[in-house]
Amino acid sequence: MPVIPILFFLLAFVWQAAVSFR
């Protein structure tokens, strides 16, 4: 299993957190 999906999910989570924080 590649780690690409995990990195993408993590990036999306961080992006959501940033948008929520803003």
CHARMM-style PDB file with segment names, atoms N, HN, CA, C and O in Angstrom:
ATOM      1  N   MET     1       0.855  -1.207   0.000  1.00  0.00      PROA
ATOM      2  CA  MET     1       0.000   0.000   0.000  1.00  0.00      PROA
ATOM      3  C   MET     1       0.885   1.249   0.000  1.00  0.00      PROA
ATOM      4  O   MET     1       1.737   1.412   0.873  1.00  0.00      PROA
ATOM      5  N   PRO     2       0.684   2.099  -0.953  1.00  0.00      PROA
ATOM      6  CA  PRO     2       1.479   3.334  -1.005  1.00  0.00      PROA
ATOM      7  C   PRO     2       1.082   4.306   0.098  1.00  0.00      PROA
ATOM      8  O   PRO     2      -0.013   4.220   0.654  1.00  0.00      PROA
ATOM      9  N   VAL     3       1.965   5.206   0.400  1.00  0.00      PROA
ATOM     10  HN  VAL     3       2.855   5.275  -0.052  1.00  0.00      PROA
ATOM     11  CA  VAL     3       1.687   6.174   1.474  1.00  0.00      PROA
ATOM     12  C   VAL     3       1.099   7.466   0.907  1.00  0.00      PROA
ATOM     13  O   VAL     3       0.825   8.414   1.644  1.00  0.00      PROA
ATOM     14  N   ILE     4       0.911   7.486  -0.410  1.00  0.00      PROA
ATOM     15  HN  ILE     4       1.134   6.716  -1.008  1.00  0.00      PROA
ATOM     16  CA  ILE     4       0.384   8.703  -1.041  1.00  0.00      PROA
ATOM     17  C   ILE     4      -0.993   9.071  -0.473  1.00  0.00      PROA
ATOM     18  O   ILE     4      -1.201  10.226  -0.104  1.00  0.00      PROA
ATOM     19  N   PRO     5      -1.931   8.133  -0.392  1.00  0.00      PROA
ATOM     20  CA  PRO     5      -3.273   8.448   0.139  1.00  0.00      PROA
ATOM     21  C   PRO     5      -3.194   8.993   1.552  1.00  0.00      PROA
ATOM     22  O   PRO     5      -3.928   9.918   1.900  1.00  0.00      PROA
ATOM     23  N   ILE     6      -2.312   8.434   2.372  1.00  0.00      PROA
ATOM     24  HN  ILE     6      -1.716   7.683   2.090  1.00  0.00      PROA
ATOM     25  CA  ILE     6      -2.192   8.901   3.761  1.00  0.00      PROA
ATOM     26  C   ILE     6      -1.703  10.348   3.775  1.00  0.00      PROA
ATOM     27  O   ILE     6      -2.227  11.185   4.509  1.00  0.00      PROA
ATOM     28  N   LEU     7      -0.688  10.629   2.950  1.00  0.00      PROA
ATOM     29  HN  LEU     7      -0.263   9.949   2.353  1.00  0.00      PROA
ATOM     30  CA  LEU     7      -0.160  11.998   2.904  1.00  0.00      PROA
ATOM     31  C   LEU     7      -1.240  12.952   2.413  1.00  0.00      PROA
ATOM     32  O   LEU     7      -1.388  14.055   2.940  1.00  0.00      PROA
ATOM     33  N   PHE     8      -1.999  12.526   1.399  1.00  0.00      PROA
ATOM     34  HN  PHE     8      -1.880  11.630   0.971  1.00  0.00      PROA
ATOM     35  CA  PHE     8      -3.060  13.380   0.857  1.00  0.00      PROA
ATOM     36  C   PHE     8      -4.121  13.652   1.922  1.00  0.00      PROA
ATOM     37  O   PHE     8      -4.577  14.785   2.072  1.00  0.00      PROA
ATOM     38  N   PHE     9      -4.515  12.604   2.666  1.00  0.00      PROA
ATOM     39  HN  PHE     9      -4.144  11.683   2.544  1.00  0.00      PROA
ATOM     40  CA  PHE     9      -5.518  12.766   3.723  1.00  0.00      PROA
ATOM     41  C   PHE     9      -4.992  13.693   4.811  1.00  0.00      PROA
ATOM     42  O   PHE     9      -5.717  14.548   5.320  1.00  0.00      PROA
ATOM     43  N   LEU    10      -3.711  13.511   5.163  1.00  0.00      PROA
ATOM     44  HN  LEU    10      -3.122  12.816   4.750  1.00  0.00      PROA
ATOM     45  CA  LEU    10      -3.119  14.362   6.201  1.00  0.00      PROA
ATOM     46  C   LEU    10      -3.101  15.810   5.728  1.00  0.00      PROA
ATOM     47  O   LEU    10      -3.399  16.726   6.494  1.00  0.00      PROA
ATOM     48  N   LEU    11      -2.751  16.010   4.464  1.00  0.00      PROA
ATOM     49  HN  LEU    11      -2.509  15.266   3.841  1.00  0.00      PROA
ATOM     50  CA  LEU    11      -2.704  17.367   3.920  1.00  0.00      PROA
ATOM     51  C   LEU    11      -4.103  17.994   3.960  1.00  0.00      PROA
ATOM     52  O   LEU    11      -4.258  19.159   4.326  1.00  0.00      PROA
ATOM     53  N   ALA    12      -5.114  17.212   3.581  1.00  0.00      PROA
ATOM     54  HN  ALA    12      -4.989  16.266   3.284  1.00  0.00      PROA
ATOM     55  CA  ALA    12      -6.485  17.723   3.597  1.00  0.00      PROA
ATOM     56  C   ALA    12      -6.892  18.079   5.023  1.00  0.00      PROA
ATOM     57  O   ALA    12      -7.549  19.095   5.248  1.00  0.00      PROA
ATOM     58  N   PHE    13      -6.503  17.243   5.985  1.00  0.00      PROA
ATOM     59  HN  PHE    13      -5.969  16.417   5.802  1.00  0.00      PROA
ATOM     60  CA  PHE    13      -6.855  17.510   7.389  1.00  0.00      PROA
ATOM     61  C   PHE    13      -6.201  18.807   7.860  1.00  0.00      PROA
ATOM     62  O   PHE    13      -6.833  19.636   8.516  1.00  0.00      PROA
ATOM     63  N   VAL    14      -4.919  18.966   7.509  1.00  0.00      PROA
ATOM     64  HN  VAL    14      -4.406  18.293   6.976  1.00  0.00      PROA
ATOM     65  CA  VAL    14      -4.199  20.188   7.911  1.00  0.00      PROA
ATOM     66  C   VAL    14      -4.846  21.401   7.257  1.00  0.00      PROA
ATOM     67  O   VAL    14      -4.992  22.449   7.887  1.00  0.00      PROA
ATOM     68  N   TRP    15      -5.237  21.258   5.980  1.00  0.00      PROA
ATOM     69  HN  TRP    15      -5.118  20.407   5.468  1.00  0.00      PROA
ATOM     70  CA  TRP    15      -5.862  22.379   5.272  1.00  0.00      PROA
ATOM     71  C   TRP    15      -7.178  22.762   5.954  1.00  0.00      PROA
ATOM     72  O   TRP    15      -7.463  23.944   6.144  1.00  0.00      PROA
ATOM     73  N   GLN    16      -7.976  21.755   6.320  1.00  0.00      PROA
ATOM     74  HN  GLN    16      -7.744  20.794   6.165  1.00  0.00      PROA
ATOM     75  CA  GLN    16      -9.245  22.026   6.997  1.00  0.00      PROA
ATOM     76  C   GLN    16      -8.989  22.727   8.320  1.00  0.00      PROA
ATOM     77  O   GLN    16      -9.704  23.663   8.680  1.00  0.00      PROA
ATOM     78  N   ALA    17      -7.968  22.276   9.050  1.00  0.00      PROA
ATOM     79  HN  ALA    17      -7.388  21.516   8.758  1.00  0.00      PROA
ATOM     80  CA  ALA    17      -7.639  22.890  10.344  1.00  0.00      PROA
ATOM     81  C   ALA    17      -7.231  24.352  10.128  1.00  0.00      PROA
ATOM     82  O   ALA    17      -7.637  25.234  10.885  1.00  0.00      PROA
ATOM     83  N   ALA    18      -6.429  24.598   9.094  1.00  0.00      PROA
ATOM     84  HN  ALA    18      -6.099  23.882   8.480  1.00  0.00      PROA
ATOM     85  CA  ALA    18      -5.989  25.968   8.814  1.00  0.00      PROA
ATOM     86  C   ALA    18      -7.194  26.844   8.479  1.00  0.00      PROA
ATOM     87  O   ALA    18      -7.300  27.969   8.968  1.00  0.00      PROA
ATOM     88  N   VAL    19      -8.096  26.337   7.652  1.00  0.00      PROA
ATOM     89  HN  VAL    19      -8.010  25.423   7.255  1.00  0.00      PROA
ATOM     90  CA  VAL    19      -9.284  27.115   7.274  1.00  0.00      PROA
ATOM     91  C   VAL    19     -10.151  27.368   8.505  1.00  0.00      PROA
ATOM     92  O   VAL    19     -10.701  28.457   8.670  1.00  0.00      PROA
ATOM     93  N   SER    20     -10.271  26.359   9.365  1.00  0.00      PROA
ATOM     94  HN  SER    20      -9.825  25.474   9.230  1.00  0.00      PROA
ATOM     95  CA  SER    20     -11.090  26.505  10.571  1.00  0.00      PROA
ATOM     96  C   SER    20     -10.441  27.524  11.506  1.00  0.00      PROA
ATOM     97  O   SER    20     -11.124  28.351  12.111  1.00  0.00      PROA
ATOM     98  N   PHE    21      -9.116  27.453  11.615  1.00  0.00      PROA
ATOM     99  HN  PHE    21      -8.562  26.781  11.123  1.00  0.00      PROA
ATOM    100  CA  PHE    21      -8.407  28.380  12.504  1.00  0.00      PROA
ATOM    101  C   PHE    21      -8.563  29.810  12.000  1.00  0.00      PROA
ATOM    102  O   PHE    21      -8.705  30.746  12.788  1.00  0.00      PROA
ATOM    103  N   ARG    22      -8.536  29.968  10.672  1.00  0.00      PROA
ATOM    104  HN  ARG    22      -8.421  29.208  10.032  1.00  0.00      PROA
ATOM    105  CA  ARG    22      -8.673  31.289  10.094  1.00  0.00      PROA
ATOM    106  C   ARG    22     -10.098  31.790  10.319  1.00  0.00      PROA
ATOM    107  OT1 ARG    22     -10.434  32.900   9.906  1.00  0.00      PROA
TER     108      ARG     22
END
